[in-house]
Amino acid sequence: MMKFLIQKFGGSSVATPELRKQVVSRIIAAKEEGYMPVIVVSAMGRAGDPYATDTLIGLARQIFYDTCAREMDLLMSCGEVIAGVIMAATLQKEGYQAVFLTGAQAGIITNDNFNESRIIKVKTEAILRSAREDKIVVVAGFQGITEEGEITTLGRGGSDTTAAALGVALNAAYVDIYTDVEGIMTADPRIVAEAFPLERVTYDEICQLAYEGAKVVHPRAVEIVMQKNIPLRVKSTFSDTPGTLVTSSQEVYRGTIDITRDRTITGITQIPGIIQFKVNIEDGTQNLTLQRRLFKGLALAGISLDFINVYPDRVVFTVRGEVGQKAAQILENAGFNPEITSDCAKVAAVGGGMTEVPGVMAAIVEVLTKEDIQILQSNDSYTTIWVLVKREDMEKAVRALHRRFLQS
């Protein structure tokens, strides 16, 4: 029985011939360990590079900014096709049998929500056929095909999603996500010089870290592998460090005696570009009707809200900066006069170990107060505490919380 290993390489890992040689070494090392590697690649490079996805998007938008989503998917899928062919050619040049498959050829079947499609099933016959012939299969990430034959893309982070779906469909031993960092970091190393890679995290923790701003792995990919308990490893293409293992809480905390699990907080994340709205509702007799009208108007416009606090006489919430002007216009057209605080940031402390541990919020408030950082709003769940601060205080807040919870 073949023991599959999914290896996903991002655009920065396959951008040059020298980097692709390092990728080949990772692939061959996996074969020598007894695995049958299946390789998932992203488009080469980043915005501005000739074959990067953002560069391709720019080509169409030079002609017409609102190019139809269907046509955009056809264009955006080209980047991964180019990367996949080049990667397969690199393996062939080194003397290894390799075959490239587009998302469609690899059996990635999606719905028809162009630009943001979801995988509904994976038909593995083509991959299994090539694997039985001892060929290294290279698959284009980020793309699939509908039952009707339309090419689709999976949205940002879609190559991670492809890798996860293949891991589940092939019952892989691991899904390895290769990046330009050494694993899941305790904070953004560009902000916190002392940030360090985590050895292990739970599926829930990494999902929350990803949703709150950590960009190493897409949360949808984690949610997919979690369904079948496929271990996911985040590694660096450029070093031999072990990276971060993402697995179940039972595996992460195996052998731990202390019920508090020692690690209250796993990581600190941040999202800049947040706008806060405060809407006073003065008519107490009609407040429920007014609240409903407020939320319905924003929902119909497709505006997602965060940090929502509802009081008898006011509603407070945040939106991403790119929809702030639209949200303000909708509220004003509905007769509301919102108080708007622009240029905010969301800072989150994430950790499965904080569940039922008292005093975590008190410690966060104490730390930020000592740094003279105003908390504009706060919220919490069983694994995360969020605070809203002014953008100018964001980096100071991240560093202060990292010192308090993650440095001895």
N, C-alpha and C positions, 0 to 999 in steps of 0.2 A: 504494500500500500504506500502510495506516494505521500511524503510529508511536505506539505506546501508551506512556503514562507513568502508573504507579500512584502515587497520592498518598494516604498514610494519615495521618489526623489523629486524635490521641488525645483523650480526654475533656476534658482541660483546654483544648484548642484550639477546641472547639465548644460550650463551656458557656454563653456569653452572646451576645447579638446583635452586640456590638462585636467579639468574637473571631471570630464566623462571617463578618463582613465581611472580616477579614484573610484568612481561609481562602479566600473567594471571590477575593480579589486574587491569591493563589497559583495558584488554578485557572485563572483567565483569563490570567495571565502564561504558564502552560504552553501554553495554546491559541495564544497569540500567537507562541510559539516554534515552532509547527508540530506540537506533540504532540496526541494524542487522550487527554485525561486520564480515568482511571477512579479514582473517589474511594472510599476505604474509611474508615468512621467507627467510632469507639468510642462507648459510652454517654456521655452528657453528664455532666461533673463528676466528683466523687469521693465517697467515703463520706459520707453525710449529705445530699448533694444529692438532690432528689426522684427523679431518673431514673437515678442511678448504679447500677451492678451490685450493689455491696455493700449499697446501700439496699434494693434489691429482694430480695436474699437475706435480709436482716433481717426483711422482711415475713413471709416464709414461716416463718422460724425462731421468730418470736413465737408462731405457732400450734403448730408441731411441729418440734423441732430436726432430726430425722432424716427430713424430707420426702424422698420418693423422688427419685432422681437424674433420672428422666425428667421429672417435674413441675417440678423445679428448672430444667432446661434450658428448658422452655417459658417459665418466668418470667424467667430471666436473659436470654433472647434479646430480651425486650421493650425493654431499654435501647437497644440498637443500632437497633432499628426506629424508635423515637421520634427518635433522633438523625439517622437517615438521612432520614426524612420532613421534619424541620425543615431539614436542610441542602439538600435538593432544593427545598423551598419558598423558601429564602433565595436560591438561584440563580434560580429562576423570577421572584421579585420584582425581581431585578436585570436581568431581560430575557433570560435565557439559557434555552434548552431543556434540561431536566434530567429524569431519571427515576430513581426509587429502586427498588432490587431487594433483597429479603431475601437471606440466604445461599442459601436454597433456590432462589429465582427466578434467582439468579446462577449456579446450577449447581455449588455447592460440595457435593460428595458425600463423606460421611464414613462411618466405621464406627459401630457402635452403643455405643461406650464413653462413655456419658453423662457429662457434666461435663468429660471429658478426651478428646474424640474426635479422631481423626486424619483428615486429608483424604486420600481415596484417589484422587480424580480431580476434574477441573473440566470441566464442560460449558459452553462459552463462547458457545453460539448466541444466547442472549438479550442478552448484552453486545454481541456483534458486530452484531446486528440494530439495536439502539439507536444504536450508534456509526456505522453506515452512514447513519442518519437525522440525524447530527450532533448527537445528544443527549449531554449530559454524564451519565455513568452514576455514580450513587452507590450503593455496596454496603454492606450491614450487615456489619461485621467480626464475628469471634468466634463465628460460627454457621454451621451447614450443615444437611444433611438426609441421612438414610440412604436406601438404595435402597428401603426399605419405607415411606418417608414420615415417619419420626420426626424431629422437630426436635432438633438436638444443639448443644452448645457446645464450644469448642476449648480450654478451660482458660485460665489466666492468660497474658496476652500473645497471646491468640488473634487479635486484630485484625491484629497484625504478621504472623501466620501466614497469614491471609486475603490480605493484600496480597502476600506473597511467592508464594503459590500462584497468584494471578491474574497476577503478573508473569511467572512461568514459562509458564503456560498461554497467555498472549497474546504471549509473546516480547517483553516490554516493553523499551524502551531503558533505563529505570531503574525502580527501586522507591524512592520517597522516603518516609521515615518522619519526620513532623513531630512535634516535641515542644516542651517548654517550656525546653529547654537548647540550646546552640549547636552541639551535636555530641557525639561520643564524647569524654569528658574523660579526662585522664590520671589523675585520682582524683576522689573525691567532693568537689565544691567546698564542701560544708558542713563538711568536715573539713580540706581543704587549700585555703587561700585562693589559693595560687599555681597551682592546677590550670588547665590550658588545653586547648582542644579540639584533637584530633588531625586533621591534614589527610587522612591516609589510613591505613587499617589493612587487614590481610588478613582473609579470611573466618575462618581458624582463630583469629586473635587475638581477633576480636570475639566469637566463640562462647565462647572461654575466659573472656574478660572478663565476658560475660553470665552464664555458669554460676557464676562466682566472686563475683557480687554486683552487678555493674554492671547497672542496670535500664533502660537507654535503649532497647534492642531485644531481642526474645526470641530466644534462640539457635536455636530450631526454625525461625524465619523465615530466619535466615542459612543454615542447613543446606539449606533448600529452594532459595534463589536460587543457592547455590553449585553445585548440580547442573547448572545451565545457564549458569553464569558471568554471571548478570544483575547488573550493578552496583547496589549499594544505597547510598543516601545518607541520612544522618541530619542533619536540619536543624531550625532553630528556626522556629516559626510567627511569632514576634514580632520577628525581625530578618532582615537581608539577608546575614548572614554565610554563606559557602559551605558550612559544616557539614563532616561527615566522609564521605569516600568509602570504602566497604567493597568490596574487589575482590580479585582473585587476587594472589598474592605477586609474580608477574611484573610486574603493573601497579604495585603499590605500590613495588617496588624498581627500576623501570625507570630505566636510566641511572646507577644507583649503581655506583661503581667499587670502593669498599672492600668486601671480601668479608665483613667483620663487619657491614656495613650500617649502621654508625654507631649505630643505636638498639637497644641490647641489650634494654632494657625498654620496653614500650609503655604500660603502665598499672599502677596499684596498686589493688587492690580489697579489700573486707572483708565478712565475714558474721559478725554477732554471734549470740548465743544458741546457742552450741555447748556440748555436754557431752562430757567425756572419760571413758572407762571403761578401767580397768586390771584385767584378770582374771588372777590367778595360777593356774597349773595345776601343782600340786605333785607329782602322780603321774607321774613321768617315763615309766613303762612304758605308760601309757594316754593320753599327751598328745594323740596324733593323734585318738583316739576322742573325747576331751573337747573338743578344738577343733572337731571336726565337729559335735558336739552343740550347742555354743555358737552357731556360725554358723547351723545349721539352725533352731534355735529362734527366732532373731531374724528369719531370712528368712521363716519360716512366718507370723510376725506382721506381715509387710510393712514391717519397719523397715530403712531404707537406712543403710548404714554408710559412713563416710568415714575418711580418715587411718588406714588399717588397717596395723598392724605386728604380725607374728606371730613370736614367739621360742619356743625349746624349752620354756620354763617359764612363759610369759605371753603374753597377747594384749592389745594396746592399740588402741582405736578411738574414733571420735567419732560422735555422732548429733545431729540437730537438737534444740533444747530442748523442742519440743512433744511429742516422743516419748520424752524422757528417763525419765520416771517409768514408762512402759510397758516400756521396755527393762530398767530396773532390776528390775522385778517378774518379768519373764521369766527373767532370769539367776538371781535368788534362788530362784524356783520350780524351776529346773533344778539347784540345789545349788551354785551359784557365789556367791562373796562379793566382788563387784566394789568396787574403790576408785574413787570417783566425784569428779571435779573439775567443778563446775558453773560457769556464767558464764564461758565461754571465748569466743574469737573466732578466726576463720580469716582470715589476711591473705595475699593472693596477689600475687606479682610476675609479670606476664604479658608475654611478648615473643617473637615469632618469631626475633628476632636473637640470642637467647641459645643457640640450638642449636649445640652443639660449641664454645661459647666458655667457656674455663676461668675459674674464679675467681668466678663469680656468687654461688654459695652462700656462699663465704668472705666476700664483700663484705656479703651480707645479715647473716650472723652477726656480723661486725665492727660494722656499723651498730647492730644491736639490742643488742649487748653494751655499746657506748658509752652507750646510752640506759638501761642497766640493765633491759632487758626480757628476761624469761626465755622461752626457746623451749621449749614443752612437747612438741611433736612437729614433724616436718618431712617433706616429701615433694616429689618433683619429677617433671616430665615434660619432653619436649623443648621445650615452650613456656612452662612454668609452674613456679614454685617456691612451695610453700605453707608457711606456718608457723602453728602454733597458739600463741596467747598468751592471757594473762588478759584478760578483757573490759576491765578498767580500763586496760590498756596498748594497746588496739587503735588508738585515734586517734593516740597518740604514735608507734606503729610505722608507721602509714600515712604520717604526715608525715615521719618520718625516712627511710623508703625513697624517698619522692618526692623529697626533697632530694638524696639520694645518686645516684639514677639519672636524674631527669628535670628537674633544674634545673642550669643552668650556674653 
